[in-house]
Amino acid sequence: MLTIIFGDYKDVIYNTSLYFKNTYEGSWLLESNTKQMILDIDKSKVLSDGAVESPVLGIIPPTQLSGGVKTLILISHVSDKVFNASNCGDNCAEWLLKIGSQKDVTVNLRHIMDFGDGEFEIKIQNNGKIVHNMKELLFEIGDYV
C-alpha cells in the first residue's frame, strides 16, 4: 500500500537527485517496470544500464533523467528510506499508486498531488486514515499541507 506523510518529516530524503546519483544501480534500469516508468514520465528509452535515449537531450546517463523519474526509481528500489515525492509532478501519481499496489511504500509529500478521478487506496500516516479517492484525500489532508 502507498502510505503518505504530509508536511514536515525529519527523516525524509529531500535531495533525491543527489541520493540517486550516489546509490542507483545500473541493473535497476534494465527492469521492465523501470524502463516503462522512464518511457512514460520522460518519454525516453533505456539503451543499457548506463545510457538512456532522450528525445530532447539525446543519449544521456541515468543521472540526467528527470527528478520525478529518479525519485520513482528510488521509491521502487530502496524500501528502507522515505523519499520526498514532491520532487515528482502529477504525471508521476499513477506510478506512485502502481508501486504502492505492488509493495508497501512510504513517501513524503509537501503539496497536494492529483491522483486522478479514479478509485485508489492511500494511507495517510499523519492520521492513520485510508482514503479511496481525491475527495476523501482532500478532506483528510487539510491540516497537513
Salt bridges, closest charged atoms under 4 A:
ASP8 OD1 - ARG110 NH2 2.55
GLU31 OE1 - HIS77 NE2 2.70
GLU136 OE1 - HIS132 ND1 3.21
GLU140 OE1 - LYS129 NZ 3.77
